[in-house]
Amino acid sequence: MGSRPESAPGAYGTIRAIVFDFDGLIIASETNAVRSWQDLYARFGHELPLDKWATLIGTWDAEWNPGVELAERVGNGHDWEAIERERRADELAGAWQLPALPGVVDRLDDAARLGLPLAIASSSDREWVVGHLERLGIAGRFSAIVTRDDVARTKPDPELFTRAVEALEVAPERAVAIEDSIHGVVAAKSAGMRCVAVPNPLLADADYSAADLVTDSLAACTLEEIIERLGREQNRYPSCPPTVLPIV
């Protein structure tokens, strides 16, 4: 497939493709993971440090490890490998019951109506991402799925997004990334893309001003509305009541 001319069917304004993050954007897997770790920390009389947890969201390359920290706090005398297997099983049991987050399927429908190809760019592994997409019945909506299995470094490095737009044969400036994490926003902007942030609830106080547009839910506006707002001359917009937030 060659590059698409400006007048090609499926072009919506200057936008030619949409690239979605996965965890925390399509399903609330981040929230489910936190719940499992909070339960484990509480079992040993400790509280999960959410400020440190925030460094993990959207990446696989963070230095902090919640299991290592808990073991250091509690000390020897426990089979931490067995404990982690139990915790992980609990997390997975919850994750495989998670529905698509509000607005996800509607925005995929919007993209199909507009003729915009879709990709996933995720710091998780392919088995995890594809398994959930298939479970939700939406795997076939994506022309490309790029995961940590495909790159040397995950977000905030831009490689995931660079590979995603290359797979779609679209210039990065013609693609929109949709992200829930600061690491993801940094990666998308570093790749030369426009970026819509849907802030992760665990990062409520984080600074998303690097994004081009911020909304608290994919259910807030149609994809057409999002693209039209991105296409305006200014990157700082008034709010779109009640759920699209101004960038400050």
C-alpha positions in Angstrom: 0.0 0.0 0.0 1.4 3.4 -1.0 1.0 6.7 0.8 -2.5 8.2 0.8 -3.1 11.4 -1.3 -4.7 14.3 0.5 -8.0 13.7 -1.3 -8.1 10.0 -0.6 -11.3 8.4 0.6 -11.1 7.9 4.3 -9.2 11.0 5.0 -10.8 13.3 7.6 -9.3 16.7 7.4 -5.5 16.2 7.7 -5.9 13.1 9.9 -5.3 9.7 8.3 -5.2 7.3 11.3 -5.8 6.9 15.0 -3.5 5.0 17.4 -4.8 3.8 20.7 -3.0 2.9 23.9 -4.4 -0.2 25.5 -4.1 -0.5 29.3 -6.1 2.1 31.1 -7.6 3.3 27.9 -9.5 0.4 26.4 -9.9 -1.6 29.7 -9.3 -0.5 33.3 -6.5 -2.9 33.8 -4.3 -0.4 35.6 -7.0 0.1 38.3 -7.5 -3.6 38.6 -3.7 -4.1 39.1 -3.6 -1.5 41.8 -6.5 -3.1 43.6 -4.6 -6.4 43.7 -1.4 -4.8 45.0 -3.3 -2.8 47.6 -4.9 -6.0 48.9 -1.5 -7.6 49.1 0.1 -4.6 50.9 -2.8 -4.5 53.3 -2.4 -8.2 54.1 1.0 -7.3 55.5 -0.1 -4.1 57.2 1.3 -1.7 54.7 -0.1 0.8 52.2 0.8 0.7 48.5 2.7 4.0 47.7 0.6 5.4 44.8 3.1 8.1 44.0 5.6 5.3 43.2 3.0 3.3 41.4 2.3 6.3 39.1 5.9 5.8 37.6 4.8 2.4 36.3 1.7 3.6 34.4 2.2 3.4 30.6 5.6 1.8 30.6 7.5 -1.4 31.1 10.8 0.2 31.8 10.3 1.8 35.2 12.8 1.1 37.9 10.5 0.8 40.9 9.0 -2.7 41.7 6.1 -3.0 44.2 7.0 -6.6 45.0 10.6 -5.8 45.8 9.5 -2.8 48.0 7.0 -4.9 50.0 9.5 -7.7 50.5 12.0 -5.1 51.8 9.4 -3.7 54.2 8.2 -7.0 55.5 11.5 -8.9 55.6 12.4 -12.6 55.3 10.4 -15.6 56.3 7.9 -15.5 53.4 7.8 -17.3 50.1 7.6 -14.2 48.0 7.5 -16.1 44.7 4.4 -18.0 45.8 2.8 -14.9 47.2 3.4 -13.1 43.9 1.9 -16.0 41.9 -1.2 -15.8 44.1 -1.5 -12.1 43.7 -0.9 -12.3 39.9 -3.7 -14.9 39.6 -6.0 -12.6 41.5 -5.1 -9.7 39.2 -5.6 -11.8 36.1 -9.0 -13.2 37.3 -10.2 -9.6 37.6 -8.7 -8.4 34.4 -10.4 -11.1 32.2 -13.8 -9.8 33.4 -13.2 -6.2 32.5 -15.4 -4.6 29.9 -14.3 -2.0 27.4 -14.2 1.4 29.0 -17.0 3.9 28.1 -16.8 5.3 24.6 -14.2 2.9 23.3 -16.5 1.0 20.9 -18.3 4.1 19.9 -15.0 5.7 18.9 -14.0 2.6 16.9 -17.3 2.9 15.1 -16.6 6.5 14.4 -13.2 5.6 12.9 -14.8 2.9 10.7 -17.4 5.4 9.5 -14.7 8.0 8.6 -12.5 5.4 7.0 -9.6 5.9 9.4 -7.4 2.9 10.0 -6.6 2.1 13.6 -3.5 0.7 15.5 -2.6 -0.2 19.0 0.6 0.9 20.6 1.0 -0.7 24.0 3.8 -1.2 26.5 2.3 -4.6 27.4 3.1 -7.8 25.6 1.3 -9.1 22.6 -0.4 -12.1 24.2 -2.0 -9.8 26.8 -3.2 -7.2 24.3 -4.4 -9.5 21.6 -6.1 -11.8 24.1 -8.2 -9.0 25.6 -9.0 -7.5 22.2 -10.2 -10.9 21.0 -12.2 -11.4 24.3 -13.9 -8.0 23.7 -14.6 -8.8 20.1 -12.7 -5.8 18.7 -9.3 -7.3 17.6 -10.4 -7.1 13.9 -10.9 -3.4 14.2 -7.1 -2.7 14.3 -4.9 -2.8 11.2 -1.7 -3.0 13.3 -1.0 -4.0 16.9 2.5 -3.0 18.2 3.5 -4.1 21.7 6.6 -4.3 23.8 7.5 -7.5 22.0 8.2 -5.4 18.9 10.5 -2.7 20.3 13.7 -2.2 22.2 12.2 0.3 24.6 8.6 1.1 25.7 7.0 4.4 26.5 8.1 7.2 27.1 10.4 6.2 24.2 8.5 7.0 20.9 9.3 3.7 19.2 5.9 2.1 19.8 4.2 4.9 18.1 6.8 5.3 15.4 6.3 1.6 14.5 2.5 1.9 14.6 2.3 4.7 12.1 4.9 3.0 9.9 2.7 -0.1 9.9 -0.3 2.0 8.9 1.9 3.8 6.3 0.9 7.2 7.6 3.1 10.1 8.5 3.2 10.7 12.2 1.8 14.3 11.9 -1.2 12.8 10.1 -2.0 10.5 13.0 -3.7 11.0 16.4 -2.6 9.1 19.5 -5.1 8.5 22.3 -3.4 8.0 25.6 -4.2 7.7 29.4 -0.7 8.1 30.8 2.0 10.8 30.9 4.5 8.3 29.6 2.3 7.7 26.6 1.7 11.4 25.9 5.4 12.1 26.0 6.0 9.1 23.6 3.3 10.2 21.2 4.5 13.8 21.0 8.1 12.7 20.7 7.0 10.6 17.7 5.6 13.8 16.1 2.0 12.9 16.6 -1.0 14.9 17.9 -2.2 13.4 21.1 -5.5 13.3 23.0 -5.1 12.5 26.7 -7.8 10.6 28.7 -6.2 10.9 32.1 -5.9 7.7 34.1 -7.8 8.1 37.4 -4.6 7.1 39.2 -2.9 10.1 37.7 -5.6 12.7 38.6 -3.0 15.3 39.7 -0.6 14.8 36.9 0.3 17.5 34.3 -1.2 16.6 30.9 -0.5 20.0 29.3 1.8 18.4 26.8 -1.2 16.8 25.1 -3.1 18.6 22.4 -6.5 17.9 23.9 -7.6 16.5 27.2 -10.9 14.7 27.9 -12.0 12.8 30.9 -13.7 10.0 28.8 -13.8 8.7 25.3 -17.6 8.9 25.7 -17.4 12.7 25.9 -17.2 13.6 22.2 -17.3 11.9 18.9 -14.2 11.3 16.9 -15.3 13.9 14.5 -15.5 16.5 17.3 -12.1 15.5 18.6 -10.5 15.8 15.2 -12.2 19.1 14.5 -10.9 20.5 17.8 -7.4 19.3 17.0 -7.6 21.0 13.6 -8.2 24.5 15.0 -5.3 27.0 14.8 -4.7 27.0 18.5 -3.8 24.0 20.7 -5.4 25.4 23.8 -9.2 25.2 23.7 -12.1 26.2 25.9 -13.8 23.3 27.5 -16.4 21.3 25.7 -19.0 20.8 28.5 -19.3 18.8 30.4 -16.3 16.5 30.0 -13.7 17.8 27.7 -11.2 19.8 29.8 -9.3 22.9 28.9 -5.5 22.5 28.6 -3.9 24.9 31.0 
